[in-house]
């Protein structure tokens, strides 16, 4: 039962990230009927923006006993990630998509794929192709001071990191758990650590104490973030003048223009809002999974598109439900399959897509629209 709950929490966390990205897909499609395959790259840019802000803030140097500076740093980083993605989306809409208004859908689709590849390669040039470890809220304790902590437990995990070289010559980071909430730091563990060395022969020198937030608490933070974002988005769409304009453009663009609505401005703002949410998903991904790289947006973006289709593309509640459902299925199904099939977890998303297209092509929350002749 405990294993099931752990996997369910993992699935909910992953599904919430898919939902953040899927909301952008469904909003843009609802307005201009465009599948923006560059949306995954907005997610990637948000993750990198959050990375640079957290690194500049020195999140690793912020003392964990004082949570307010840590929370403030993460709040600023999340805002920077969301704004960076939103601004990039507006630029892409203005330069790449707006000139194609009135052209065929295939032209817009090919342009979206081209923009996606372009942004990936720009990411390689700007950020490099190597994976980066996401900054963690952790406190460093030097070995010279470690004796003061012997016999103590910690609210988070106390661990040492060192690199080892594999037979293929690739260096990888290894973590050795020393203590935690239920395990006190021992003198023997500190003594052994003094003899540990990295692959390059350098001594380890000390250990880290991680954030006291548990796995469950982190998952709840992700769920609450999605719930707040969904609530604010619902209010934006249904209770503001911009939301009314957005729904008018979605329903009948020509009539909206005749009513004095600036449709180009509404479309740009829709791109901004969708990418804003994807940026939040990007920083949550980095904080949750710890690694980012320029190609990170491709597969989550593709799966988020599948989630939007499952929920009913164009439906905001459908995007959220589809994302959560897909995340849970993607984690739970491989968890209970034989180990030799664990590598097929990506296939779950595509099987779900095929099933929904066969039996309910409009999606779970979508409405069937007859094709005009």
C-alpha positions in Angstrom: 0.0 0.0 0.0 2.8 2.4 0.8 4.5 1.7 -2.5 1.2 2.4 -4.3 0.8 5.8 -2.5 4.4 6.7 -3.3 3.9 6.0 -7.0 0.5 7.8 -6.9 2.3 10.9 -5.5 5.0 10.6 -8.2 2.3 10.4 -10.9 0.3 13.4 -9.5 3.5 15.5 -9.4 4.4 14.6 -13.0 0.8 15.0 -14.2 0.6 18.5 -12.7 3.7 19.5 -14.7 2.1 18.1 -17.9 -1.0 20.1 -17.0 0.9 23.3 -16.7 2.3 22.8 -20.3 -1.0 21.4 -21.7 -2.8 24.6 -20.6 -0.8 26.6 -23.1 -1.4 24.2 -25.9 -5.2 24.2 -25.3 -5.4 28.0 -25.0 -3.5 28.8 -28.2 -5.5 26.1 -30.1 -8.7 27.5 -28.7 -7.9 30.9 -30.1 -6.3 30.3 -33.5 -6.5 26.5 -34.0 -2.7 26.2 -34.0 -0.8 23.3 -32.5 2.2 25.2 -31.2 4.9 22.5 -31.0 7.4 25.1 -29.9 5.6 25.3 -26.6 7.9 22.7 -25.0 10.8 25.1 -25.6 9.0 27.8 -23.6 8.9 25.2 -20.8 12.7 24.7 -21.2 13.5 28.4 -21.2 11.5 28.8 -17.9 13.5 26.1 -16.3 16.8 27.8 -17.3 15.6 31.2 -16.2 14.8 29.8 -12.8 18.2 28.0 -12.7 20.1 31.3 -13.3 18.0 33.2 -10.7 18.5 30.6 -8.0 22.2 30.4 -8.8 22.6 34.1 -8.6 20.6 34.2 -5.3 23.0 31.7 -3.8 20.2 29.4 -2.8 22.7 26.8 -1.5 24.2 29.4 0.9 20.8 30.4 2.4 20.6 28.9 5.9 17.8 26.3 6.0 16.8 27.2 9.6 15.5 30.5 8.2 12.9 29.5 5.6 11.7 33.0 4.6 14.8 33.9 2.5 14.6 30.5 0.8 10.8 30.9 0.0 11.4 34.4 -1.3 14.2 33.3 -3.5 12.1 30.5 -5.0 9.2 32.9 -5.5 11.4 35.4 -7.4 12.8 32.6 -9.5 9.4 31.3 -10.3 8.2 34.7 -11.4 11.4 35.2 -13.5 10.9 31.8 -15.1 7.2 32.5 -16.0 7.9 36.0 -17.3 10.9 34.8 -19.4 8.8 32.1 -21.1 5.9 34.6 -21.6 8.0 37.3 -23.2 9.7 34.7 -25.5 6.2 33.4 -26.6 5.1 36.9 -27.5 8.2 37.4 -29.6 7.7 34.1 -31.4 4.1 34.8 -32.0 4.9 38.3 -33.5 7.8 37.1 -35.7 6.9 33.6 -36.7 3.1 33.0 -36.4 1.5 36.4 -37.0 2.7 36.6 -40.6 1.0 33.3 -41.3 -2.4 34.4 -40.3 -4.8 33.3 -43.0 -2.4 30.7 -44.4 -3.0 26.9 -44.4 -2.8 24.9 -41.3 0.1 22.8 -42.7 2.2 26.0 -43.1 1.6 27.0 -39.5 2.3 23.4 -38.3 5.6 23.3 -40.2 6.5 26.7 -38.9 5.9 25.5 -35.3 8.1 22.5 -35.8 10.8 24.8 -37.3 10.6 27.2 -34.4 10.9 24.3 -31.9 14.1 23.1 -33.6 15.5 26.6 -33.8 14.9 27.3 -30.1 16.5 23.9 -29.2 19.6 24.8 -31.1 19.7 28.3 -29.7 19.5 26.7 -26.3 22.6 24.6 -27.1 24.5 27.6 -28.2 23.5 29.7 -25.2 23.4 27.1 -22.4 25.6 24.3 -23.8 24.3 20.8 -24.5 25.4 19.4 -21.1 23.0 18.6 -18.3 23.0 21.0 -15.4 22.1 20.1 -11.8 19.4 22.4 -10.5 20.3 24.5 -7.5 19.1 23.0 -4.2 18.2 24.6 -0.9 20.9 23.0 1.1 23.4 23.9 3.8 27.1 23.0 3.5 29.0 21.8 6.6 32.8 21.6 6.4 34.5 18.6 7.8 36.4 20.8 10.2 33.1 21.7 11.8 31.5 18.2 11.5 32.4 17.2 15.0 30.0 19.7 16.4 27.1 17.8 14.7 28.0 14.3 15.8 25.1 12.7 17.6 22.5 15.0 16.0 19.7 14.3 13.6 18.7 16.7 10.8 15.3 17.9 9.5 16.5 16.9 6.0 19.1 14.4 4.7 22.8 14.9 5.5 24.7 13.6 2.6 28.2 13.8 1.0 28.7 14.0 -2.8 31.7 12.8 -4.8 32.4 11.9 -8.4 33.3 8.4 -9.6 34.6 7.4 -13.0 32.8 4.6 -14.8 34.7 2.0 -17.0 33.7 4.0 -20.0 35.5 7.1 -18.6 32.3 9.1 -17.8 32.2 10.9 -14.5 29.0 10.7 -12.4 28.0 12.1 -9.1 27.4 9.7 -6.2 25.6 10.7 -2.9 26.3 8.9 0.3 23.6 9.4 3.0 25.2 10.1 6.4 22.2 11.1 8.6 18.6 12.3 8.5 15.5 12.8 10.6 15.6 9.2 12.0 19.4 8.7 11.9 22.0 10.6 13.9 25.4 11.6 12.5 28.1 9.3 13.8 31.7 9.9 14.5 32.6 6.9 12.3 30.8 8.3 9.4 32.6 11.6 9.7 36.0 9.8 10.1 35.3 7.7 6.9 34.4 10.8 5.0 37.8 12.3 5.6 39.3 9.6 3.4 36.8 9.9 0.6 38.1 11.4 -2.7 36.6 12.5 -6.0 37.6 10.9 -9.3 40.2 13.6 -9.7 41.8 12.8 -6.4 40.4 15.9 -4.5 39.1 15.3 -1.0 35.4 15.5 -0.4 35.8 18.2 2.3 32.4 18.2 3.8 28.7 17.3 3.4 25.3 18.9 2.7 22.1 19.1 4.7 19.1 19.1 2.3 15.7 20.9 2.6 13.5 19.5 5.3 10.5 19.3 2.9 9.5 15.7 2.5 8.7 14.0 -0.8 5.0 14.2 0.1 5.3 17.9 1.0 7.0 18.7 -2.3 4.2 16.9 -4.2 1.6 18.9 -2.3 3.4 22.1 -3.2 3.2 21.2 -6.9 -0.5 20.3 -6.6 -1.3 23.5 -4.8 0.6 25.5 -7.4 -1.5 24.0 -10.2 -4.7 24.5 -8.3 -4.0 28.2 -7.7 -2.9 28.7 -11.3 -6.0 27.0 -12.6 -8.2 29.1 -10.3 -6.6 32.3 -11.4 -6.8 31.3 -15.1 -10.5 30.5 -14.7 -11.1 33.9 -13.2 -9.1 35.5 -16.0 -11.1 33.8 -18.7 -14.6 34.1 -17.2 -14.5 37.2 -15.0 -12.3 39.8 -16.9 -12.7 41.9 -20.0 -9.7 40.2 -21.5 -11.3 36.8 -20.9 -14.5 37.9 -22.7 -12.4 39.2 -25.6 -10.5 36.0 -25.7 -13.7 33.9 -25.9 -15.1 36.2 -28.5 -12.0 35.8 -30.7 -12.2 32.1 -30.2 -15.8 31.9 -31.2 -15.8 34.3 -34.2 -12.7 36.3 -35.0 -14.3 38.4 -37.7 -17.3 39.4 -35.5 -14.9 40.2 -32.7 -13.0 42.6 -35.0 -16.3 44.3 -36.0 -17.0 44.8 -32.2 -13.7 46.7 -31.8 -11.7 43.9 -30.2 -8.0 43.9 -31.2 -7.6 40.3 -32.0 -3.9 40.4 -32.6 -3.4 41.8 -29.1 -5.7 39.1 -27.6 -3.7 36.4 -29.5 -0.4 37.8 -28.2 -1.7 37.9 -24.6 -3.0 34.3 -25.0 0.5 33.2 -26.0 1.9 35.0 -23.0 -0.4 33.5 -20.5 0.1 30.0 -21.9 3.9 30.3 -21.9 3.7 31.9 -18.4 2.2 28.7 -17.1 4.7 26.6 -19.0 7.5 28.6 -17.4 6.1 27.7 -13.9 6.1 24.1 -15.0 9.7 24.4 -16.1 11.0 25.6 -12.8 8.9 23.0 -10.9 10.4 20.3 -13.2 13.9 21.5 -12.4 13.3 21.6 -8.6 11.5 18.2 -8.7 13.8 16.2 -10.9 17.1 18.1 -10.5 18.4 18.1 -14.1 17.9 20.4 -17.0 19.2 20.6 -20.6 18.2 22.3 -23.9 16.3 19.3 -25.2 14.3 18.8 -22.0 11.2 20.4 -23.5 10.7 18.0 -26.4 9.2 14.9 -24.7 7.3 16.7 -21.9 5.9 19.0 -24.5 4.8 16.2 -26.7 3.2 14.4 -23.8 1.5 17.6 -22.7 0.0 17.9 -26.2 -1.3 14.3 -25.8 -2.7 15.3 -22.4 -4.5 18.2 -24.0 -5.9 15.9 -26.7 -7.1 13.4 -24.1 -8.8 16.1 -22.1 -10.2 17.8 -25.2 -8.0 20.3 -26.8 -9.5 23.8 -26.4 -10.9 22.8 -23.0 -9.0 24.3 -20.0 -10.4 21.8 -17.4 -9.7 19.1 -19.9 -6.0 20.1 -20.2 -5.7 19.9 -16.4 -7.5 16.6 -16.1 -5.7 15.1 -19.1 -2.3 16.1 -17.7 -3.0 14.6 -14.3 -4.5 11.4 -15.8 -1.5 10.9 -18.1 1.0 11.5 -15.4 -0.6 9.0 -13.1 -1.0 6.3 -15.8 2.6 6.8 -17.0 4.0 6.2 -13.4 1.5 3.5 -12.2 1.4 1.2 -15.2 5.2 0.6 -15.5 5.5 0.4 -11.7 3.4 -2.8 -11.7 4.8 -4.3 -14.9 7.8 -6.8 -14.9 11.1 -5.0 -14.7 12.0 -5.8 -18.3 9.1 -3.6 -19.5 10.0 -0.6 -17.3 11.7 1.1 -20.3 8.3 1.3 -22.1 6.8 4.0 -19.9 6.8 6.5 -22.8 4.6 4.1 -24.7 1.8 4.6 -22.2 1.2 8.2 -23.4 1.0 7.1 -27.1 -1.2 4.2 -26.4 -3.5 6.5 -24.5 -3.5 8.9 -27.5 -4.4 6.1 -29.9 -7.2 4.9 -27.6 -8.8 8.4 -27.2 -8.6 9.1 -31.0 -10.3 5.8 -31.7 -13.1 6.0 -29.2 -13.6 9.7 -28.3 -11.6 11.9 -30.8 -13.0 15.1 -29.3 -11.5 14.2 -25.9 -13.0 13.6 -22.5 -14.1 17.2 -22.0 -14.4 18.3 -25.6 -17.4 18.7 -27.8 -17.9 17.1 -31.1 -17.9 19.6 -34.0 -19.2 18.5 -37.3 -16.9 19.3 -40.2 -18.1 22.1 -42.5 -18.5 21.1 -46.1 
